[in-house]
């Protein structure tokens, strides 16, 4: 079987999930989804991973659903389509709830499921030439499995427009509506990713994972007495933790923190994730 998803982890604890189907613009089919799920399951259980970068080979990040796969699915029974869609939904959930920090670096087309991958990541950066679309309604379909994550990223108001119009939009608009955090020149996408990763590695891995859990538990909920108490418990637990004590001590002593939760043995800020072509199709 062709390896459409490649994973690596460097000495810093930076893992890369690399889509490698450039001849098909990294389009999804059942094989790609299965390989993404397998790779994510392995990385979820890899204690060495501190940051996960999601990148892609070739001119596109991901052009969405593969045409041949869509043609096959048109002949599926409802039960077969339900099972097929649930596999995609599970993969997206695994990425969205990944315990370490996740960063997407987007070049070229990020359509449909490709936009969903971006929305599932904690941080997203895009080349200025990147293009996005949620084009399902043009095909008589709906952006079903990706919708919870895209809604969380861009908000209901923007989702109403782009889910219903199926129009393409550029990287600047993606940043304006909150889908990506910043845009950069195409030729600097990988350098920007590496700089961001280096910044992320300065923080406590345990605190980052704790913060992700806290965000998920608080997002979209009213600030009740229970929420206020829970928020106090989060900071109390962090202050009493080994990394919390080390971080405060390092700050006061004006030195680099030695995070006990970090499993890497060497910090190599110049190392870079695999590069990807930043031209549009």
The 8 nearest C-alpha neighbors of each residue, nearest first, counted from 0:
[[1, 2, 3, 30, 34, 31, 4, 33],
 [2, 0, 3, 4, 30, 20, 31, 19],
 [1, 3, 4, 0, 5, 19, 34, 20],
 [4, 2, 19, 20, 1, 18, 31, 5],
 [5, 3, 18, 2, 19, 17, 34, 35],
 [6, 4, 17, 16, 18, 3, 2, 19],
 [7, 5, 16, 15, 17, 4, 14, 38],
 [6, 8, 15, 14, 9, 5, 16, 13],
 [7, 9, 14, 13, 12, 15, 10, 6],
 [8, 10, 11, 13, 12, 14, 7, 270],
 [9, 11, 12, 265, 263, 8, 264, 266],
 [12, 10, 266, 9, 263, 13, 265, 267],
 [11, 13, 48, 49, 47, 10, 9, 263],
 [14, 12, 50, 8, 9, 11, 49, 48],
 [15, 13, 8, 51, 7, 48, 50, 52],
 [14, 16, 52, 7, 6, 51, 17, 53],
 [15, 17, 6, 53, 5, 52, 54, 18],
 [16, 18, 54, 5, 55, 4, 15, 53],
 [19, 17, 55, 4, 3, 56, 20, 25],
 [20, 18, 3, 56, 4, 21, 17, 55],
 [19, 21, 25, 3, 22, 23, 18, 24],
 [22, 20, 24, 57, 23, 25, 56, 19],
 [21, 23, 24, 20, 25, 57, 19, 58],
 [24, 22, 21, 25, 20, 26, 65, 62],
 [23, 25, 21, 59, 26, 22, 62, 61],
 [26, 24, 20, 61, 23, 21, 18, 62],
 [25, 27, 65, 63, 62, 61, 64, 24],
 [28, 26, 64, 65, 31, 63, 32, 25],
 [27, 29, 31, 30, 68, 65, 32, 64],
 [28, 30, 32, 31, 33, 27, 68, 83],
 [31, 29, 33, 32, 28, 34, 27, 3],
 [30, 32, 34, 28, 33, 29, 27, 35],
 [33, 31, 35, 29, 30, 34, 36, 28],
 [32, 34, 30, 36, 31, 35, 29, 37],
 [33, 35, 31, 37, 36, 32, 38, 4],
 [34, 36, 32, 38, 33, 37, 31, 39],
 [37, 35, 33, 39, 90, 34, 38, 40],
 [38, 36, 34, 40, 35, 39, 33, 41],
 [37, 39, 35, 41, 36, 40, 34, 42],
 [40, 38, 42, 36, 41, 37, 43, 35],
 [41, 39, 37, 43, 38, 42, 36, 44],
 [40, 42, 38, 39, 44, 43, 37, 45],
 [41, 43, 45, 39, 44, 40, 38, 48],
 [44, 42, 40, 41, 45, 39, 97, 98],
 [43, 45, 42, 41, 46, 40, 39, 48],
 [46, 44, 42, 47, 43, 48, 41, 40],
 [45, 47, 48, 44, 262, 43, 49, 42],
 [46, 48, 12, 45, 262, 49, 263, 261],
 [47, 49, 12, 46, 50, 45, 13, 14],
 [50, 48, 12, 99, 13, 204, 47, 100],
 [51, 49, 13, 100, 99, 48, 101, 14],
 [50, 52, 101, 14, 15, 13, 100, 102],
 [53, 51, 15, 102, 101, 103, 16, 14],
 [52, 54, 103, 16, 15, 17, 102, 104],
 [55, 53, 17, 104, 103, 52, 16, 18],
 [54, 56, 18, 17, 60, 275, 19, 57],
 [57, 55, 275, 19, 21, 18, 276, 58],
 [56, 58, 21, 276, 59, 275, 55, 24],
 [57, 59, 278, 279, 280, 107, 276, 277],
 [60, 58, 107, 108, 24, 61, 106, 57],
 [59, 61, 55, 106, 109, 105, 108, 107],
 [62, 60, 25, 113, 109, 26, 59, 63],
 [61, 63, 110, 26, 109, 108, 24, 113],
 [64, 62, 112, 111, 110, 26, 113, 61],
 [65, 63, 27, 26, 66, 28, 112, 62],
 [64, 66, 26, 68, 27, 28, 67, 69],
 [65, 67, 69, 68, 70, 64, 26, 28],
 [66, 68, 70, 69, 65, 71, 28, 72],
 [69, 67, 71, 65, 70, 66, 28, 72],
 [70, 68, 66, 72, 67, 71, 65, 73],
 [69, 71, 67, 73, 68, 72, 66, 74],
 [72, 70, 68, 73, 69, 74, 67, 75],
 [71, 73, 75, 69, 74, 70, 68, 80],
 [74, 72, 70, 71, 75, 69, 76, 80],
 [73, 75, 72, 71, 76, 70, 80, 69],
 [76, 74, 72, 79, 73, 80, 77, 71],
 [75, 77, 79, 78, 80, 74, 72, 73],
 [76, 78, 80, 79, 81, 75, 82, 74],
 [79, 77, 81, 76, 80, 82, 75, 83],
 [78, 80, 76, 82, 81, 77, 75, 83],
 [81, 79, 83, 77, 78, 82, 75, 84],
 [80, 82, 78, 84, 79, 83, 77, 85],
 [81, 83, 85, 79, 80, 84, 78, 86],
 [84, 82, 80, 86, 81, 85, 79, 87],
 [85, 83, 87, 81, 86, 82, 80, 88],
 [84, 86, 88, 82, 87, 83, 89, 81],
 [85, 87, 89, 84, 83, 88, 90, 82],
 [88, 86, 90, 84, 85, 89, 91, 32],
 [87, 89, 85, 144, 91, 86, 90, 84],
 [90, 88, 92, 86, 87, 91, 85, 93],
 [89, 91, 93, 87, 36, 92, 88, 86],
 [90, 92, 94, 88, 93, 89, 95, 87],
 [93, 91, 95, 89, 90, 94, 96, 88],
 [94, 92, 90, 96, 91, 95, 97, 89],
 [93, 95, 97, 91, 92, 96, 119, 90],
 [96, 94, 119, 92, 93, 97, 91, 120],
 [95, 97, 93, 94, 92, 98, 119, 211],
 [96, 98, 94, 95, 99, 93, 43, 101],
 [99, 97, 208, 96, 100, 43, 211, 212],
 [100, 98, 49, 50, 208, 97, 101, 51],
 [99, 101, 50, 51, 121, 98, 102, 49],
 [100, 102, 51, 120, 121, 52, 50, 99],
 [103, 101, 122, 52, 123, 120, 121, 53],
 [104, 102, 123, 53, 52, 117, 120, 105],
 [103, 105, 124, 54, 125, 123, 53, 102],
 [106, 104, 125, 60, 103, 126, 124, 129],
 [105, 107, 129, 277, 126, 60, 59, 125],
 [108, 106, 279, 59, 129, 58, 130, 60],
 [107, 109, 59, 130, 62, 60, 129, 110],
 [110, 108, 113, 61, 131, 114, 60, 62],
 [109, 111, 132, 62, 63, 113, 131, 114],
 [112, 110, 63, 133, 113, 114, 132, 134],
 [111, 113, 63, 115, 114, 110, 116, 145],
 [112, 114, 109, 61, 110, 116, 63, 115],
 [113, 115, 117, 109, 112, 110, 111, 116],
 [114, 116, 112, 145, 118, 113, 117, 149],
 [117, 115, 113, 119, 114, 118, 112, 120],
 [116, 118, 114, 115, 119, 120, 103, 123],
 [117, 119, 115, 149, 116, 120, 148, 152],
 [120, 118, 95, 116, 117, 148, 94, 115],
 [119, 121, 101, 122, 118, 117, 102, 103],
 [122, 120, 101, 102, 100, 119, 123, 118],
 [121, 123, 102, 120, 103, 101, 180, 124],
 [124, 122, 103, 179, 180, 102, 104, 117],
 [125, 123, 104, 181, 179, 182, 180, 105],
 [126, 124, 105, 182, 104, 106, 127, 129],
 [125, 127, 185, 183, 106, 129, 128, 182],
 [126, 128, 170, 182, 129, 183, 184, 185],
 [129, 127, 126, 107, 130, 279, 170, 185],
 [130, 128, 107, 106, 126, 170, 127, 108],
 [131, 129, 169, 108, 168, 107, 170, 109],
 [130, 132, 109, 110, 168, 167, 108, 169],
 [133, 131, 167, 110, 134, 166, 111, 165],
 [134, 132, 111, 165, 162, 135, 110, 161],
 [133, 135, 165, 132, 137, 136, 111, 166],
 [134, 136, 140, 141, 137, 138, 142, 133],
 [137, 135, 139, 140, 138, 141, 134, 165],
 [138, 136, 135, 139, 134, 165, 140, 164],
 [139, 137, 136, 140, 135, 134, 141, 165],
 [138, 140, 136, 137, 135, 141, 134, 142],
 [141, 139, 135, 136, 138, 142, 137, 143],
 [140, 142, 135, 143, 136, 139, 162, 138],
 [143, 141, 146, 135, 145, 144, 140, 133],
 [142, 144, 141, 146, 145, 147, 140, 84],
 [143, 145, 88, 146, 142, 87, 84, 147],
 [144, 146, 115, 143, 148, 147, 142, 149],
 [145, 147, 149, 143, 148, 142, 144, 150],
 [148, 146, 150, 149, 145, 151, 144, 143],
 [147, 149, 151, 150, 146, 118, 145, 119],
 [148, 150, 152, 146, 118, 151, 147, 153],
 [151, 149, 154, 147, 148, 152, 153, 155],
 [152, 150, 148, 149, 154, 153, 147, 118],
 [151, 153, 149, 178, 150, 118, 177, 154],
 [154, 152, 177, 178, 176, 150, 151, 157],
 [155, 153, 150, 151, 156, 157, 152, 158],
 [154, 156, 158, 157, 150, 159, 153, 151],
 [155, 157, 159, 158, 154, 160, 153, 150],
 [156, 158, 160, 159, 155, 154, 153, 161],
 [159, 157, 155, 161, 160, 162, 156, 150],
 [160, 158, 156, 157, 162, 161, 163, 155],
 [159, 161, 157, 158, 163, 162, 164, 156],
 [160, 162, 158, 164, 163, 165, 159, 133],
 [161, 163, 158, 159, 133, 165, 160, 164],
 [164, 162, 160, 161, 165, 159, 136, 158],
 [163, 165, 161, 166, 160, 162, 134, 136],
 [166, 164, 134, 133, 161, 162, 163, 132],
 [167, 165, 164, 132, 161, 168, 134, 133],
 [166, 168, 132, 131, 165, 130, 169, 133],
 [169, 167, 131, 130, 172, 132, 166, 170],
 [168, 170, 130, 172, 171, 129, 131, 173],
 [169, 171, 173, 129, 172, 127, 130, 174],
 [172, 170, 174, 173, 169, 175, 182, 127],
 [171, 173, 175, 174, 170, 169, 168, 176],
 [174, 172, 170, 178, 171, 176, 175, 179],
 [173, 175, 179, 177, 171, 172, 176, 180],
 [176, 174, 172, 173, 177, 171, 178, 179],
 [177, 175, 153, 173, 174, 178, 172, 157],
 [178, 176, 153, 174, 179, 175, 152, 173],
 [177, 179, 173, 152, 153, 174, 176, 118],
 [180, 178, 123, 174, 177, 124, 173, 181],
 [179, 181, 123, 174, 124, 177, 122, 178],
 [182, 180, 124, 179, 174, 125, 183, 123],
 [181, 183, 125, 127, 126, 124, 170, 171],
 [184, 182, 126, 127, 188, 185, 125, 187],
 [183, 185, 187, 186, 127, 126, 188, 182],
 [186, 184, 126, 277, 187, 188, 127, 183],
 [185, 187, 184, 188, 277, 189, 126, 183],
 [188, 186, 190, 184, 185, 189, 191, 183],
 [189, 187, 191, 185, 190, 186, 126, 183],
 [188, 190, 192, 191, 187, 274, 193, 275],
 [191, 189, 193, 187, 192, 188, 194, 271],
 [192, 190, 194, 188, 189, 193, 187, 195],
 [193, 191, 189, 195, 190, 194, 196, 188],
 [192, 194, 196, 190, 191, 195, 271, 197],
 [195, 193, 191, 197, 196, 192, 190, 198],
 [194, 196, 198, 192, 197, 193, 191, 199],
 [195, 197, 199, 193, 198, 194, 192, 200],
 [196, 198, 194, 200, 195, 199, 268, 193],
 [199, 197, 195, 196, 200, 201, 194, 202],
 [200, 198, 196, 201, 197, 202, 195, 50],
 [199, 201, 197, 202, 198, 196, 49, 203],
 [200, 202, 199, 198, 197, 203, 256, 255],
 [203, 201, 200, 199, 204, 207, 206, 198],
 [202, 204, 206, 205, 258, 207, 242, 201],
 [205, 203, 207, 206, 260, 49, 261, 208],
 [206, 204, 208, 203, 207, 260, 209, 242],
 [205, 207, 209, 203, 204, 208, 210, 237],
 [206, 208, 210, 204, 209, 205, 203, 211],
 [207, 209, 211, 205, 210, 206, 98, 99],
 [208, 210, 206, 212, 207, 211, 205, 213],
 [209, 211, 213, 207, 212, 208, 206, 214],
 [212, 210, 208, 214, 213, 209, 207, 215],
 [211, 213, 209, 215, 210, 214, 216, 208],
 [212, 214, 210, 216, 211, 215, 217, 209],
 [213, 215, 211, 217, 216, 212, 218, 210],
 [216, 214, 212, 213, 218, 217, 211, 96],
 [215, 217, 213, 214, 218, 212, 220, 211],
 [218, 216, 214, 215, 220, 213, 219, 226],
 [219, 217, 215, 220, 214, 216, 213, 221],
 [218, 220, 217, 221, 216, 215, 151, 222],
 [219, 221, 218, 217, 222, 216, 226, 223],
 [222, 220, 223, 219, 226, 217, 218, 224],
 [223, 221, 226, 220, 227, 224, 225, 217],
 [222, 224, 226, 225, 221, 227, 220, 228],
 [225, 223, 227, 226, 228, 222, 229, 221],
 [224, 226, 228, 223, 227, 229, 222, 230],
 [227, 225, 229, 223, 228, 224, 222, 230],
 [228, 226, 230, 224, 229, 225, 223, 231],
 [227, 229, 225, 231, 226, 230, 224, 232],
 [228, 230, 232, 226, 231, 227, 225, 233],
 [231, 229, 227, 233, 232, 228, 226, 234],
 [232, 230, 228, 229, 233, 234, 235, 227],
 [231, 233, 229, 235, 230, 234, 236, 228],
 [234, 232, 230, 236, 231, 235, 237, 229],
 [233, 235, 237, 236, 231, 232, 238, 230],
 [236, 234, 232, 238, 237, 233, 231, 239],
 [235, 237, 239, 233, 234, 238, 232, 240],
 [236, 238, 234, 240, 239, 235, 243, 233],
 [239, 237, 243, 235, 240, 236, 234, 244],
 [238, 240, 236, 237, 235, 243, 244, 241],
 [241, 239, 243, 237, 242, 238, 236, 244],
 [240, 242, 244, 243, 245, 239, 259, 238],
 [241, 243, 245, 244, 240, 258, 246, 259],
 [244, 242, 238, 240, 246, 241, 245, 237],
 [243, 245, 241, 247, 242, 246, 248, 240],
 [244, 246, 242, 248, 243, 247, 249, 241],
 [247, 245, 249, 243, 248, 244, 256, 242],
 [246, 248, 250, 244, 249, 245, 251, 243],
 [249, 247, 245, 251, 250, 246, 252, 244],
 [250, 248, 252, 254, 256, 246, 247, 251],
 [251, 249, 253, 247, 248, 252, 246, 254],
 [250, 252, 248, 253, 249, 247, 254, 246],
 [251, 253, 249, 250, 254, 248, 247, 255],
 [254, 252, 250, 251, 249, 255, 248, 256],
 [255, 253, 249, 252, 256, 250, 251, 248],
 [256, 254, 249, 257, 253, 250, 201, 246],
 [255, 257, 249, 246, 258, 254, 245, 250],
 [258, 256, 259, 255, 245, 246, 249, 261],
 [259, 257, 260, 261, 242, 256, 203, 245],
 [258, 260, 261, 242, 257, 241, 262, 245],
 [259, 261, 258, 205, 204, 262, 242, 203],
 [262, 260, 258, 259, 263, 204, 203, 49],
 [261, 263, 47, 260, 264, 46, 12, 259],
 [264, 262, 11, 261, 12, 265, 10, 47],
 [265, 263, 262, 266, 10, 11, 261, 12],
 [264, 266, 263, 11, 10, 267, 12, 262],
 [265, 267, 11, 268, 264, 10, 263, 200],
 [266, 268, 269, 270, 265, 11, 10, 197],
 [269, 267, 270, 197, 266, 193, 271, 194],
 [268, 270, 267, 271, 193, 197, 194, 266],
 [271, 269, 268, 267, 272, 193, 9, 11],
 [270, 272, 193, 269, 273, 189, 190, 274],
 [273, 271, 274, 15, 193, 270, 189, 52],
 [274, 272, 271, 275, 15, 54, 17, 189],
 [275, 273, 189, 272, 276, 271, 56, 54],
 [276, 274, 56, 277, 55, 57, 273, 54],
 [275, 277, 57, 58, 278, 56, 274, 106],
 [276, 278, 106, 185, 58, 275, 107, 186],
 [279, 277, 58, 276, 107, 280, 106, 185],
 [278, 280, 107, 58, 59, 128, 277, 108],
 [279, 58, 107, 59, 278, 108, 24, 57]]
